[in-house]
Amino acid sequence: MRTPKDYDVKYMDRLELLYKLAVKKKEAGTAMVLLDKIRNMDLYLDRPAKEPDDKHGV
């Protein structure tokens, strides 16, 4: 049975492939968004997702 971490690794691999493709096709905006997502995944890969903050009524 797969664990959530297995899915995170698979998702991360796909993000990296998409980033490489965006760079190859010279899609700078897309590449930057994907790179930001990859960096966030590196930082939060082992942390549980946070609940939304409703204190501010947003």
PDB file of N, CA, C and O in Angstrom, chain B, residues numbered from 101:
ATOM      1  N   MET B 101       0.842  -1.186   0.000  1.00  0.00           N
ATOM      2  CA  MET B 101       0.000   0.000   0.000  1.00  0.00           C
ATOM      3  C   MET B 101       0.887   1.249   0.000  1.00  0.00           C
ATOM      4  O   MET B 101       1.908   1.297   0.685  1.00  0.00           O
ATOM      5  N   ARG B 102       0.491   2.233  -0.760  1.00  0.00           N
ATOM      6  CA  ARG B 102       1.272   3.465  -0.866  1.00  0.00           C
ATOM      7  C   ARG B 102       0.977   4.404   0.292  1.00  0.00           C
ATOM      8  O   ARG B 102      -0.146   4.480   0.789  1.00  0.00           O
ATOM      9  N   THR B 103       1.996   5.099   0.696  1.00  0.00           N
ATOM     10  CA  THR B 103       1.848   6.085   1.762  1.00  0.00           C
ATOM     11  C   THR B 103       1.741   7.473   1.134  1.00  0.00           C
ATOM     12  O   THR B 103       2.080   7.650  -0.037  1.00  0.00           O
ATOM     13  N   PRO B 104       1.276   8.452   1.898  1.00  0.00           N
ATOM     14  CA  PRO B 104       1.226   9.819   1.358  1.00  0.00           C
ATOM     15  C   PRO B 104       2.588  10.309   0.880  1.00  0.00           C
ATOM     16  O   PRO B 104       2.666  11.074  -0.082  1.00  0.00           O
ATOM     17  N   LYS B 105       3.657   9.881   1.536  1.00  0.00           N
ATOM     18  CA  LYS B 105       5.000  10.308   1.126  1.00  0.00           C
ATOM     19  C   LYS B 105       5.325   9.780  -0.271  1.00  0.00           C
ATOM     20  O   LYS B 105       5.990  10.469  -1.045  1.00  0.00           O
ATOM     21  N   ASP B 106       4.866   8.564  -0.612  1.00  0.00           N
ATOM     22  CA  ASP B 106       5.079   8.020  -1.958  1.00  0.00           C
ATOM     23  C   ASP B 106       4.424   8.912  -3.007  1.00  0.00           C
ATOM     24  O   ASP B 106       5.001   9.165  -4.064  1.00  0.00           O
ATOM     25  N   TYR B 107       3.230   9.382  -2.712  1.00  0.00           N
ATOM     26  CA  TYR B 107       2.542  10.264  -3.649  1.00  0.00           C
ATOM     27  C   TYR B 107       3.249  11.613  -3.749  1.00  0.00           C
ATOM     28  O   TYR B 107       3.320  12.193  -4.832  1.00  0.00           O
ATOM     29  N   ASP B 108       3.772  12.117  -2.631  1.00  0.00           N
ATOM     30  CA  ASP B 108       4.513  13.380  -2.651  1.00  0.00           C
ATOM     31  C   ASP B 108       5.734  13.278  -3.548  1.00  0.00           C
ATOM     32  O   ASP B 108       6.032  14.210  -4.295  1.00  0.00           O
ATOM     33  N   VAL B 109       6.449  12.148  -3.484  1.00  0.00           N
ATOM     34  CA  VAL B 109       7.645  11.959  -4.307  1.00  0.00           C
ATOM     35  C   VAL B 109       7.263  11.915  -5.782  1.00  0.00           C
ATOM     36  O   VAL B 109       7.942  12.511  -6.619  1.00  0.00           O
ATOM     37  N   LYS B 110       6.177  11.211  -6.103  1.00  0.00           N
ATOM     38  CA  LYS B 110       5.718  11.124  -7.493  1.00  0.00           C
ATOM     39  C   LYS B 110       5.297  12.506  -8.009  1.00  0.00           C
ATOM     40  O   LYS B 110       5.617  12.877  -9.139  1.00  0.00           O
ATOM     41  N   TYR B 111       4.587  13.252  -7.184  1.00  0.00           N
ATOM     42  CA  TYR B 111       4.149  14.604  -7.540  1.00  0.00           C
ATOM     43  C   TYR B 111       5.352  15.513  -7.762  1.00  0.00           C
ATOM     44  O   TYR B 111       5.375  16.304  -8.705  1.00  0.00           O
ATOM     45  N   MET B 112       6.355  15.397  -6.887  1.00  0.00           N
ATOM     46  CA  MET B 112       7.566  16.206  -7.002  1.00  0.00           C
ATOM     47  C   MET B 112       8.295  15.901  -8.308  1.00  0.00           C
ATOM     48  O   MET B 112       8.762  16.817  -8.985  1.00  0.00           O
ATOM     49  N   ASP B 113       8.394  14.620  -8.668  1.00  0.00           N
ATOM     50  CA  ASP B 113       9.051  14.239  -9.920  1.00  0.00           C
ATOM     51  C   ASP B 113       8.339  14.854 -11.118  1.00  0.00           C
ATOM     52  O   ASP B 113       8.984  15.332 -12.051  1.00  0.00           O
ATOM     53  N   ARG B 114       7.026  14.842 -11.093  1.00  0.00           N
ATOM     54  CA  ARG B 114       6.257  15.422 -12.207  1.00  0.00           C
ATOM     55  C   ARG B 114       6.427  16.933 -12.274  1.00  0.00           C
ATOM     56  O   ARG B 114       6.509  17.504 -13.362  1.00  0.00           O
ATOM     57  N   LEU B 115       6.479  17.580 -11.117  1.00  0.00           N
ATOM     58  CA  LEU B 115       6.718  19.025 -11.113  1.00  0.00           C
ATOM     59  C   LEU B 115       8.071  19.355 -11.729  1.00  0.00           C
ATOM     60  O   LEU B 115       8.194  20.322 -12.481  1.00  0.00           O
ATOM     61  N   GLU B 116       9.087  18.556 -11.410  1.00  0.00           N
ATOM     62  CA  GLU B 116      10.417  18.796 -11.969  1.00  0.00           C
ATOM     63  C   GLU B 116      10.422  18.610 -13.484  1.00  0.00           C
ATOM     64  O   GLU B 116      11.068  19.376 -14.199  1.00  0.00           O
ATOM     65  N   LEU B 117       9.705  17.597 -13.981  1.00  0.00           N
ATOM     66  CA  LEU B 117       9.617  17.391 -15.427  1.00  0.00           C
ATOM     67  C   LEU B 117       8.915  18.564 -16.107  1.00  0.00           C
ATOM     68  O   LEU B 117       9.346  19.028 -17.162  1.00  0.00           O
ATOM     69  N   LEU B 118       7.835  19.035 -15.498  1.00  0.00           N
ATOM     70  CA  LEU B 118       7.122  20.188 -16.055  1.00  0.00           C
ATOM     71  C   LEU B 118       8.001  21.433 -16.057  1.00  0.00           C
ATOM     72  O   LEU B 118       7.961  22.222 -17.001  1.00  0.00           O
ATOM     73  N   TYR B 119       8.799  21.612 -14.999  1.00  0.00           N
ATOM     74  CA  TYR B 119       9.713  22.756 -14.933  1.00  0.00           C
ATOM     75  C   TYR B 119      10.725  22.698 -16.076  1.00  0.00           C
ATOM     76  O   TYR B 119      10.958  23.701 -16.750  1.00  0.00           O
ATOM     77  N   LYS B 120      11.323  21.534 -16.294  1.00  0.00           N
ATOM     78  CA  LYS B 120      12.313  21.381 -17.368  1.00  0.00           C
ATOM     79  C   LYS B 120      11.687  21.661 -18.731  1.00  0.00           C
ATOM     80  O   LYS B 120      12.312  22.286 -19.587  1.00  0.00           O
ATOM     81  N   LEU B 121      10.453  21.199 -18.933  1.00  0.00           N
ATOM     82  CA  LEU B 121       9.757  21.447 -20.191  1.00  0.00           C
ATOM     83  C   LEU B 121       9.470  22.943 -20.369  1.00  0.00           C
ATOM     84  O   LEU B 121       9.625  23.478 -21.467  1.00  0.00           O
ATOM     85  N   ALA B 122       9.056  23.609 -19.301  1.00  0.00           N
ATOM     86  CA  ALA B 122       8.774  25.046 -19.382  1.00  0.00           C
ATOM     87  C   ALA B 122      10.037  25.832 -19.726  1.00  0.00           C
ATOM     88  O   ALA B 122       9.979  26.788 -20.499  1.00  0.00           O
ATOM     89  N   VAL B 123      11.171  25.440 -19.160  1.00  0.00           N
ATOM     90  CA  VAL B 123      12.434  26.114 -19.474  1.00  0.00           C
ATOM     91  C   VAL B 123      12.796  25.873 -20.931  1.00  0.00           C
ATOM     92  O   VAL B 123      13.227  26.789 -21.631  1.00  0.00           O
ATOM     93  N   LYS B 124      12.621  24.641 -21.384  1.00  0.00           N
ATOM     94  CA  LYS B 124      12.953  24.287 -22.771  1.00  0.00           C
ATOM     95  C   LYS B 124      12.103  25.083 -23.759  1.00  0.00           C
ATOM     96  O   LYS B 124      12.599  25.522 -24.796  1.00  0.00           O
ATOM     97  N   LYS B 125      10.826  25.268 -23.435  1.00  0.00           N
ATOM     98  CA  LYS B 125       9.906  26.000 -24.317  1.00  0.00           C
ATOM     99  C   LYS B 125       9.957  27.511 -24.094  1.00  0.00           C
ATOM    100  O   LYS B 125       9.209  28.262 -24.720  1.00  0.00           O
ATOM    101  N   LYS B 126      10.837  27.948 -23.204  1.00  0.00           N
ATOM    102  CA  LYS B 126      11.035  29.372 -22.896  1.00  0.00           C
ATOM    103  C   LYS B 126       9.762  30.041 -22.375  1.00  0.00           C
ATOM    104  O   LYS B 126       9.417  31.155 -22.769  1.00  0.00           O
ATOM    105  N   GLU B 127       9.084  29.337 -21.491  1.00  0.00           N
ATOM    106  CA  GLU B 127       7.904  29.865 -20.800  1.00  0.00           C
ATOM    107  C   GLU B 127       8.345  30.314 -19.410  1.00  0.00           C
ATOM    108  O   GLU B 127       8.201  29.578 -18.433  1.00  0.00           O
ATOM    109  N   ALA B 128       8.878  31.516 -19.333  1.00  0.00           N
ATOM    110  CA  ALA B 128       9.490  31.994 -18.087  1.00  0.00           C
ATOM    111  C   ALA B 128       8.501  32.061 -16.917  1.00  0.00           C
ATOM    112  O   ALA B 128       8.828  31.651 -15.804  1.00  0.00           O
ATOM    113  N   GLY B 129       7.310  32.571 -17.166  1.00  0.00           N
ATOM    114  CA  GLY B 129       6.313  32.690 -16.098  1.00  0.00           C
ATOM    115  C   GLY B 129       5.919  31.343 -15.529  1.00  0.00           C
ATOM    116  O   GLY B 129       5.848  31.168 -14.313  1.00  0.00           O
ATOM    117  N   THR B 130       5.664  30.394 -16.410  1.00  0.00           N
ATOM    118  CA  THR B 130       5.299  29.049 -15.983  1.00  0.00           C
ATOM    119  C   THR B 130       6.439  28.407 -15.209  1.00  0.00           C
ATOM    120  O   THR B 130       6.214  27.763 -14.185  1.00  0.00           O
ATOM    121  N   ALA B 131       7.660  28.580 -15.697  1.00  0.00           N
ATOM    122  CA  ALA B 131       8.827  27.999 -15.029  1.00  0.00           C
ATOM    123  C   ALA B 131       8.983  28.565 -13.621  1.00  0.00           C
ATOM    124  O   ALA B 131       9.303  27.825 -12.691  1.00  0.00           O
ATOM    125  N   MET B 132       8.762  29.862 -13.455  1.00  0.00           N
ATOM    126  CA  MET B 132       8.908  30.472 -12.133  1.00  0.00           C
ATOM    127  C   MET B 132       7.846  29.969 -11.157  1.00  0.00           C
ATOM    128  O   MET B 132       8.144  29.722  -9.989  1.00  0.00           O
ATOM    129  N   VAL B 133       6.618  29.818 -11.628  1.00  0.00           N
ATOM    130  CA  VAL B 133       5.549  29.299 -10.772  1.00  0.00           C
ATOM    131  C   VAL B 133       5.865  27.868 -10.347  1.00  0.00           C
ATOM    132  O   VAL B 133       5.702  27.514  -9.180  1.00  0.00           O
ATOM    133  N   LEU B 134       6.316  27.052 -11.288  1.00  0.00           N
ATOM    134  CA  LEU B 134       6.659  25.666 -10.965  1.00  0.00           C
ATOM    135  C   LEU B 134       7.849  25.595 -10.015  1.00  0.00           C
ATOM    136  O   LEU B 134       7.858  24.776  -9.096  1.00  0.00           O
ATOM    137  N   LEU B 135       8.844  26.436 -10.226  1.00  0.00           N
ATOM    138  CA  LEU B 135      10.008  26.450  -9.347  1.00  0.00           C
ATOM    139  C   LEU B 135       9.594  26.832  -7.925  1.00  0.00           C
ATOM    140  O   LEU B 135      10.089  26.252  -6.958  1.00  0.00           O
ATOM    141  N   ASP B 136       8.694  27.798  -7.797  1.00  0.00           N
ATOM    142  CA  ASP B 136       8.195  28.188  -6.480  1.00  0.00           C
ATOM    143  C   ASP B 136       7.468  27.023  -5.817  1.00  0.00           C
ATOM    144  O   ASP B 136       7.637  26.778  -4.622  1.00  0.00           O
ATOM    145  N   LYS B 137       6.664  26.311  -6.590  1.00  0.00           N
ATOM    146  CA  LYS B 137       5.935  25.154  -6.065  1.00  0.00           C
ATOM    147  C   LYS B 137       6.908  24.069  -5.610  1.00  0.00           C
ATOM    148  O   LYS B 137       6.710  23.452  -4.563  1.00  0.00           O
ATOM    149  N   ILE B 138       7.964  23.835  -6.399  1.00  0.00           N
ATOM    150  CA  ILE B 138       8.965  22.830  -6.041  1.00  0.00           C
ATOM    151  C   ILE B 138       9.659  23.225  -4.738  1.00  0.00           C
ATOM    152  O   ILE B 138       9.866  22.382  -3.865  1.00  0.00           O
ATOM    153  N   ARG B 139      10.013  24.487  -4.606  1.00  0.00           N
ATOM    154  CA  ARG B 139      10.666  24.945  -3.372  1.00  0.00           C
ATOM    155  C   ARG B 139       9.752  24.770  -2.174  1.00  0.00           C
ATOM    156  O   ARG B 139      10.211  24.357  -1.109  1.00  0.00           O
ATOM    157  N   ASN B 140       8.474  25.072  -2.323  1.00  0.00           N
ATOM    158  CA  ASN B 140       7.519  24.884  -1.230  1.00  0.00           C
ATOM    159  C   ASN B 140       7.363  23.415  -0.879  1.00  0.00           C
ATOM    160  O   ASN B 140       7.233  23.069   0.295  1.00  0.00           O
ATOM    161  N   MET B 141       7.372  22.553  -1.875  1.00  0.00           N
ATOM    162  CA  MET B 141       7.273  21.114  -1.617  1.00  0.00           C
ATOM    163  C   MET B 141       8.479  20.640  -0.826  1.00  0.00           C
ATOM    164  O   MET B 141       8.336  19.820   0.081  1.00  0.00           O
ATOM    165  N   ASP B 142       9.668  21.139  -1.153  1.00  0.00           N
ATOM    166  CA  ASP B 142      10.868  20.753  -0.412  1.00  0.00           C
ATOM    167  C   ASP B 142      10.745  21.144   1.055  1.00  0.00           C
ATOM    168  O   ASP B 142      11.149  20.389   1.940  1.00  0.00           O
ATOM    169  N   LEU B 143      10.186  22.324   1.313  1.00  0.00           N
ATOM    170  CA  LEU B 143      10.097  22.804   2.686  1.00  0.00           C
ATOM    171  C   LEU B 143       9.000  22.103   3.475  1.00  0.00           C
ATOM    172  O   LEU B 143       9.163  21.853   4.669  1.00  0.00           O
ATOM    173  N   TYR B 144       7.893  21.784   2.828  1.00  0.00           N
ATOM    174  CA  TYR B 144       6.723  21.291   3.545  1.00  0.00           C
ATOM    175  C   TYR B 144       6.372  19.841   3.229  1.00  0.00           C
ATOM    176  O   TYR B 144       5.258  19.405   3.516  1.00  0.00           O
ATOM    177  N   LEU B 145       7.293  19.091   2.647  1.00  0.00           N
ATOM    178  CA  LEU B 145       6.998  17.731   2.216  1.00  0.00           C
ATOM    179  C   LEU B 145       6.568  16.844   3.379  1.00  0.00           C
ATOM    180  O   LEU B 145       5.657  16.031   3.225  1.00  0.00           O
ATOM    181  N   ASP B 146       7.199  16.983   4.530  1.00  0.00           N
ATOM    182  CA  ASP B 146       6.904  16.114   5.664  1.00  0.00           C
ATOM    183  C   ASP B 146       5.923  16.721   6.661  1.00  0.00           C
ATOM    184  O   ASP B 146       5.587  16.085   7.660  1.00  0.00           O
ATOM    185  N   ARG B 147       5.465  17.928   6.407  1.00  0.00           N
ATOM    186  CA  ARG B 147       4.542  18.576   7.334  1.00  0.00           C
ATOM    187  C   ARG B 147       3.099  18.362   6.879  1.00  0.00           C
ATOM    188  O   ARG B 147       2.833  18.324   5.677  1.00  0.00           O
ATOM    189  N   PRO B 148       2.175  18.223   7.812  1.00  0.00           N
ATOM    190  CA  PRO B 148       0.764  18.111   7.414  1.00  0.00           C
ATOM    191  C   PRO B 148       0.244  19.444   6.894  1.00  0.00           C
ATOM    192  O   PRO B 148       0.781  20.503   7.218  1.00  0.00           O
ATOM    193  N   ALA B 149      -0.783  19.379   6.101  1.00  0.00           N
ATOM    194  CA  ALA B 149      -1.379  20.601   5.555  1.00  0.00           C
ATOM    195  C   ALA B 149      -2.012  21.406   6.683  1.00  0.00           C
ATOM    196  O   ALA B 149      -2.563  20.840   7.627  1.00  0.00           O
ATOM    197  N   LYS B 150      -1.931  22.717   6.580  1.00  0.00           N
ATOM    198  CA  LYS B 150      -2.531  23.593   7.586  1.00  0.00           C
ATOM    199  C   LYS B 150      -4.005  23.805   7.266  1.00  0.00           C
ATOM    200  O   LYS B 150      -4.428  23.764   6.111  1.00  0.00           O
ATOM    201  N   GLU B 151      -4.759  24.029   8.314  1.00  0.00           N
ATOM    202  CA  GLU B 151      -6.164  24.373   8.136  1.00  0.00           C
ATOM    203  C   GLU B 151      -6.248  25.841   7.726  1.00  0.00           C
ATOM    204  O   GLU B 151      -5.411  26.641   8.142  1.00  0.00           O
ATOM    205  N   PRO B 152      -7.248  26.212   6.914  1.00  0.00           N
ATOM    206  CA  PRO B 152      -7.384  27.622   6.535  1.00  0.00           C
ATOM    207  C   PRO B 152      -7.659  28.499   7.757  1.00  0.00           C
ATOM    208  O   PRO B 152      -8.290  28.064   8.720  1.00  0.00           O
ATOM    209  N   ASP B 153      -7.184  29.713   7.701  1.00  0.00           N
ATOM    210  CA  ASP B 153      -7.339  30.649   8.803  1.00  0.00           C
ATOM    211  C   ASP B 153      -8.573  31.512   8.554  1.00  0.00           C
ATOM    212  O   ASP B 153      -8.563  32.376   7.677  1.00  0.00           O
ATOM    213  N   ASP B 154      -9.634  31.278   9.327  1.00  0.00           N
ATOM    214  CA  ASP B 154     -10.882  32.020   9.144  1.00  0.00           C
ATOM    215  C   ASP B 154     -11.009  33.189  10.109  1.00  0.00           C
ATOM    216  O   ASP B 154     -12.063  33.822  10.164  1.00  0.00           O
ATOM    217  N   LYS B 155      -9.978  33.489  10.859  1.00  0.00           N
ATOM    218  CA  LYS B 155     -10.066  34.548  11.861  1.00  0.00           C
ATOM    219  C   LYS B 155     -10.272  35.923  11.240  1.00  0.00           C
ATOM    220  O   LYS B 155     -10.858  36.805  11.868  1.00  0.00           O
ATOM    221  N   HIS B 156      -9.801  36.110  10.028  1.00  0.00           N
ATOM    222  CA  HIS B 156      -9.868  37.423   9.396  1.00  0.00           C
ATOM    223  C   HIS B 156     -11.066  37.574   8.466  1.00  0.00           C
ATOM    224  O   HIS B 156     -11.235  38.618   7.836  1.00  0.00           O
ATOM    225  N   GLY B 157     -11.898  36.540   8.376  1.00  0.00           N
ATOM    226  CA  GLY B 157     -13.092  36.621   7.552  1.00  0.00           C
ATOM    227  C   GLY B 157     -12.815  36.635   6.067  1.00  0.00           C
ATOM    228  O   GLY B 157     -13.613  37.157   5.288  1.00  0.00           O
ATOM    229  N   VAL B 158     -11.701  36.071   5.672  1.00  0.00           N
ATOM    230  CA  VAL B 158     -11.328  36.068   4.248  1.00  0.00           C
ATOM    231  C   VAL B 158     -11.837  34.811   3.608  1.00  0.00           C
ATOM    232  O   VAL B 158     -11.635  34.602   2.412  1.00  0.00           O
TER     233      VAL B 158
END
